Amino acid sequence: MNRILDILRSPDAVYAQTADSFFKLDRASSAFAGGGVRLEFPLTGTALDVVLTADVPVKRLRLRWREDASSVQRVLTDSWGVANGNLGWYPVIGERPLYWYFHTWDGELTHSYGVRTAPNAFCFWQLDPAGITLTLDVRSGGAGVELKAPLTCCSIVTREGIEGERPFAACEAFCSMMCQHSSVPDRPVFGLNNWYYAYGDISRESVIADAEMTARVAGGFDYAPYMVVDDGWQPNRIGDCDYIGGPWTHGNRYMGNMQELAGEIAARGCLPGLWMRPLLTIERIPKDWFLQRPEPGMVGKYIDSSHPEVLAQIREDVSRIVGWGYRLIKHDFSCPDLMGMMHFDTVELTPDGWHLHDRSKPTAQVYVELYRTIQAAAGPDTLVMGCNTYNHLCAGIHQIQRSGYDTSSNWNITRRRGINCLAFRQPQNRRFFLTDADCAPFTEHSSYQLNLDFLDCVARSGSSMFASIKPGVLTDRQLDRIREVFAVGARHGNTSEAVDWMQHSTPSQYLFDGQIYTYDWYSLTDGAVIL
């Protein structure tokens, strides 16, 4: 039986990057120092803190523990933000970045290593047979952070596996250790979202019809369903997703008064929800609100949430939406909007050569402050769903996290993204937040049966559960069957476990209420296609 690797101690080597390349720091008792950079590693309870003091701008830190990891057979990690079908148990690959945390399996025990949620650095690990490396990105945008005081970059925690313990249970327990103060709704979250049939082509009349559909398939249970109005309501939306930013002050001519619309949704027995993109605007605003990244040829401007006046504007926007009567806010795109790029399996978070308005804070800390600002503005009666946000930075702040990249009427995309995310992010569910694998889309272009099975699998998981239903494409019997699935998802306390997750990237067997449910994700499409 193999012991857990000991990393709750000072590393064996420490490197810092202040310019183009890393340099090695010298050990000074329990600390490491050199070139104007100092790192200390106090043990605080069961966590090892990484504390940085610097007189020079710092970009990244790299910590190395030399340990014999040759017994590890499989490794499970997470993703920076939304998963793109990339989660799974992999063999040991020394070059592979392991985002935020990872689990190892040696054939008997599952050991876990990671950082607590809401750290002040972007953290990724690497594992090889000779040891463990942790890299911390503490940049302000694409430049070194200029600290004014010591910074606790992260808190490292580990968990030793227990003999006879299922790997899934070990992963759940470690998620609870990483997120000590989760904010999970005391009710199931389910309903409809109009994005995956309308794609922003919505009106007041279509939203009211969607609310009536929501009541038809998901209403009348112990808890009210949510009807989420996605992108397309804002006044300055241009074309087919050419511009989908703010301002968030009122609805466009097709939507009318947004407060009255919330009342129309509520009158049909649904809780109103609303989408927004807080960091993109076409408004005329002060120049120092804008991010200093070059954005040639774009429509609108990205705004810098490290600026206190920008945070105040976002707080005002969210409070306005809550005042209209919306009880779920889905805020979107803060990952690419602040960083300038989408990233799934890359450690290159943002281009070099630019910095945030407040250079004294690492970008990770700026994100945490943004998410806390949105959550506080939402108040106690409105849930917040992060979408295209960072899981580990949202955890313990938001109640719901859109944990997977977009599903689609193309079943191969839904299978790869939605099911992969549902299965492998399930240990985070109710420990970080409610996970959300995205909507099951019901349109003339999608397989009714496969999406129904996907919805059924989500319903049994106890995670957030949403569907998009295009009007007029389903029969009454098909709608009745969807209602039966929503009846399962409307039960409080559901939970499931992917049984075959060590063998497949899209697991087909799930343990629920002591019974194995088996789904066939491939036969109806005669296999998968290359995406």
N, C-alpha and C positions, 0 to 999 in steps of 0.2 A: 504494500500500500504506500503510495507516494505522498509525501508531505507537501503542504502549500509552500510556494516560493516566498522567501522572506524579503518583502520590500517596505515593511513598516520600520525602516531604519534609514540612516543617511545613505545616499547612493555611493557607489564605489567611484564614480566619476561624474563630473558636472561640466557642461559646456554652455557657453552663451554666445549669442549672435547680436552684435551691435551695428555691424556694417554688412559686408557681403558674405563673410564666412564665419564659422563658429571658431571659438578659441577655448582652450581648457582652463578652468578655474583651479586655483590651488586650494588644498584642504587647509583650513585653519581651525583646529579643534573639531567641533561638530558642524562648522560652517564651511562654505567654499567662497573664495573671493578672488578678484583680479579684474583689472581693466575698468575699475569704477563700478563693478557689479558684485553684489554679495547675496548669497543664498543661505538661508537657515532652514532647519527641518525639525521644528518642535513636535513632539508627540502629544496631541491633545485628545485625551481619552483613548478611543480606539482608532483615531485617524492621525495620519502624518501630514502636517501642514507644510506647504512649500511657500516660504516667505521671501520676497524679493525686495532688496534695497538697491537703488542705483543712482549714480550721479550722472549717467550718460543715457541717451535713448537706447532702449533694449527692444529687439524684435522677437527673438525666440530663445528658449532654454531647452537643453537636452540633458536628461538624467539617465544614468545607466547603472543597473544592478546586475552584478555577475552571479548567476545562479544556474544550476544544472536543471534545464528544462527538457532534457532528452526523452523523458517518459511521456510527454504530452502527445496525444494522438489526434485530437480534434479541438478546434477553437471556434467560439461563437462571439461575434462582436455586434456593434450597433452601427448606425450611420450618423453623419453630422446632423441631418434634419430629416426630411421626408425620405423614406426608403423607396428605391427604384427597382425592386425585384432582386436586390443584391445581398439580402440577408441569408445567413445559413451557417451550418457547421462546416468548417474548412480544415484541411490539413495545415500544419504549421508552415507558414510562408514568411520568412524573415523580413522581406521588404513590404509586406502587406500592412497598411495602417489599420489599427484597431481603435475605432473612434470612441472616446469617452470611457469605455470599460470593455472587458472581455471575460469570457469563461473558458476554462480548459477542462478537457475530459481525458483521462488516462486509461479508460476501459473500466474503471471502478468508481472513481470519485470525480466530482465537479467542483473545482476551485474557482474563485472569482476575484477579479482585480479591477479597480476603477477609481474615479474621483466622484465626490459627492456632487449632487446637482447644483445648478446655478453657480458654477465657478467663475473666477475672473480671468480665465484664459481658455482658449480653444485647446483641447487636450487630445492627443492621440498616442497610442501605445504601439510598440512592435515587440514581437516575441520570436526568439530563435532558440536553438538548443543550448546556447551558452548564456542566455539571460534575457532581461527585460529592459526596454528603453521607453522612456516617456518624454514626448516633445510637447512643449507649451508655447503656443503662439500668443504673445502678449502685446502685439502691435496695436497702435492706434490707426485704424484703416490699414494702409500699406506702408507705414513708417514706424520707427521705434517709438514706444511709449515713453513719455517724459514724466516720470513719477515725482510727486511732491512729498510722498510719505511711503513707508513700507507697505507692500501689497501682499496679501495672502492670495497667491495665484490659484490654489486649489487645495483640497483636502483629500488625501489618498486613503482609501479603505480597501480591505480585503475580507474574504470569507472563506473559511476552510470547509470543504465538503464533508458530509457525514456518510458513514458506511451504510449502504442500502438505500440512500436517498436518490430519488429520480432527478435527472438533470434539470427538468422543468421546474421542480420544486426548489432546487438550489438557485436557479435564476430568479425566481419570484422573491426568494428571501433576500438575495443580494440587492434587487431593486428597492426593496423596503429599507435596506441599510443606506443606500445612496441618497434616497429622498426621504428625509426624516419628517417632513411636514407637508404631505401631499394635500391638495385641495380638490377633493372629489365630490361631485354632486350626490346628495342623499336620495337620488331617484334615477331611474333609467332615462337615457336621452335618445330619442328616436323621432322619426318623422320624414318629411320630404324636403328636397332641395331642388330648385328648378334649373340648375346649370346644365345637366347632362342631356337635356333635350332642347333647351332654348338657347344656350350659349350666349346669353345677354340680350337676346331679342325678346324682351318682355314688355308687358304693359300692366296697367292697373287691372284690367279685365282678366288677363292671363294669370296674374297672381291670385286674384280672388277665386278663379277656377281651380288653381293649385291648392288653395286652402280648403276648398270643398272636397278635392280629391284626397287631401291629407286626412280630413275628417272621415272620409269614406273608408280608407284602408287602415288608418292608425288611430282613429278617435274612439272614444267611449270606453277606454280601459281605465285602470286605476290612476294612471298619470296621463296628463294631456300631451299630445304630440307637438313637435316644433315644425313650423313651416318657415324655411329659410329662403329669403329673397337674396339671390346671389347677384353677381355683377350685372349691370344693365340699368340700374335705377338712378345713378348719379347724373347730375346735370350736364357734364361736359364729356360724356363718353363719345368717342369718335369711331365710326366704322366698325369693321369686324376685328375688334381687339387692337386697333391701331393705337388707341389711347383708352386706358381703363382706370385712370386715377381720379383724384378729387378736383374740386372741393366737395365736402360732405355736408353741405348746408341745406340742401333741399333736393326733391326729386325732379326728374326731367319732365317734359311736357306729356310723355306717355304714362307717367306714374302719378302725377298730381301730388297732393299733400301727403307726405309720408306718415305723419301722425294719424291722419284719417285712415290710411291704408292699414296701419297696424291695428286700428280698431276693427276694420273689416275682417282681418285675419282672426283676431280674437273672438269676434262675434260668431265665427264658425267653429269654435271650440278648440282653436289651435294657439300655441304660443308663438308670437312673431319673432323671426330671426332676420338679421341683416348682415350682408357682406360689406367689407370696406378694405381699402388699401391705403394705410395711413401715411406711407412715406413717398407717395408720388402725387404731384399736383400740377395743375396748369395755371394756378392762381398767380397774380402778381404779389410777391412777398419779398421781404428784405433779402438782399443778396447774401448776407452771411448765414442765412438759413439753409442755403443749398450745399449739398456735398461738393467737395472740391475735386471730384473725379471728372475727367473729360468724357462727355457723352455726345459725340457728334451725331447729328441726324435724328435725334430722338424727339418724340413729342412729350412735352411736360418736363418737369425737373424732379430729381430725387432730393429729399430734404434730410437734414442731418440731425438725428435725434439726440446727439450729444449736446446740442444747443439747448439751453433751458427754455428759451422762448418757443422752440419747436415742440418740446415736451408739453408745454402749457397749451399749445394749439391742439395737439393730439388729445390731451385730456378734455379740452372743450368739445372737440368733435365727438368723442365717445360719449360724453355726458349728454350731448344733444340727442344722439340716437337713443340713448336710454330714456331720455325725457319724452321722446316720441312714443315710447311704449314697447320697444323691442327688447326681448328677454333672452336673446342669444346673439352675440356679436362674433362673427367670423372675420378675423383680420388676417390679411394675406400678404405674401411676397416680401416680408421684411428681410429674409435671407438675401435674395438677389438685389433688392433695392438698396440696401446699405453696402453690400459687398461688391456689387457690380457683376456678379456671375452666379450661375447655378453650379452646384458641386455635389456630386454623389460619392464618387470614389477617388477624390483628389484631396491632397492636403493643401493645395494652392487655393486658399480661401478668397483672395482678392489681389488685384494687381499691385505692384510696388509703386512708390512715387507719389503717394497722396496721404493725407492724414485727416482725422476728424477735427471738428471745431475745438473740442476739448481734448488736447493731446495728452492730458495727465491720466486718462482712463483707457485701459485696454478695450478693444471692441467688444469682447465678451461681456464686460461689465456694463457697457453702454446698452447692449441688447437686454440684459437683465433689468436694467432701469426702465427701458421702453416697455417691456412686458408687465412690469409691476405698475407702471403708470396707467396702462390700458386697463389692467385688472381693477385697480383702485377706482378708476373713473366709472367702470361698469357697475360698481356697487354690489350690495349683497343679493339683489334679486335678478341679476342678469348674468348668465354664463358667458364665458369667453372661450372660443375655439381658436387656437393658433393654426395657421395653414401656411406652408412654406416658411415655417419658423423652426428654430433649433430645439429639438426634443429636450436635451439635457439642460438648456437654459430656461425653458418654459416650465419644466417639472417643478411642482410645488407652488406654482404661481397660477397658471391657467387650469381650468377644470377639464378641458377637452383639448386633444392635440390631433390634427389631421396628420396621421403618422405615415401615410403612404403617398407617393406621387399619384397624379390623376389617373383614375380609372377611365373607361372609354366604352363606346358602343362596339368597339373592336374587342371581342372577348379575349384574345390573346394578351392584350394589354391589361385588361382587368385581372386575368388569371395571374400573370406575372407579377403585377404590382400589388393588387388588392389582397390576394390570398397569401402571398409571401409576407406582406406587412402584417396581416391579421395574425398569422401563426407565430411569427418570430418576435413581434412586439407585444404579444399577449402577456409575458411576464411583467411588462410595465403597466399593464391595465390595472387601474385602481391603486397602483403604488406610486406612479408618477402623476397620473391623470386618467381620464377615460381616453383610451386610444380610439382612433377613427380611421378605418381602412379605406374610407371614401365610399361614394355612393354606388349602389347597384342600379345601372341605367336600364330602363325599359323603353325601348324605341323600336321602330320598324327595322333598324339596322342591327339590333342586338338579339342574342339568343334568350328568349324568355326563360327557358328551363335552366340554363346555366346561371343566369343572373338570379333566378329564384333560389337556386342552391347556394349561391354566394350569400344572398341575403339571409338565408336560413342559418348558414354557418356563423355569420356575424351575430345573428339574434341569440344564438346559444352561448356566445363568448362573453356576454355582459359588457361589451364595449359600446361606444356610440354607434348608432344604426340609422343610416339614411338611404333613401332611394330617390331616383328621378323617374317620373312616369310621364311620358308624352301623352297628351290627351288623345283619345280616339284610337289607340293602337292595341288596347287589350280588351278582351271580352269580360263580361261580368264574372264568369267563372274564374278567370285568371286573376281578376282583382280580388275576388273572395279568397283565393289561395294566398295572395300577398297579405291579405288581412290576417289569415291564420298564422303566417310567419311573424307579422308584427305583434300578434298576441303573445308569442314566445318572447320576443325582444322587450315587450313592455313589462315583463316580470322583473322585479328587483332581486338582485342576488345571483343572477346567472353567471356561470363561469365555465370555461372549457379549456382543454389542453390538447395541443397537437401531438398525437402519439408517434407519428412517423417523421418527425421533424429532423431527425438525424440522417434520414435516408433521402429526403426530397426537399427541393426548394419551394414547392407548392404542396404542402402536406394534404393528404386526403382523408386521414382518419383522426377523429376528434373525440375525446372522452368528455361526456356531458351527462350529469346526473347518474353516474355509474354505468352508462351505456356507451358503446362505441358507435359513432355515426360515420358512415363512409360515403364520400362524395367522389364522383367521377368527373375530373376536370378536363379530360382529353378526348374521350371517345366521340362525342358529338361533333367535334371539329377535326376528327381523324388526326390527332396529334397537334403539335405546336408549330408555329411559324417563326422564322428568324426576324426579330424586330430591330 
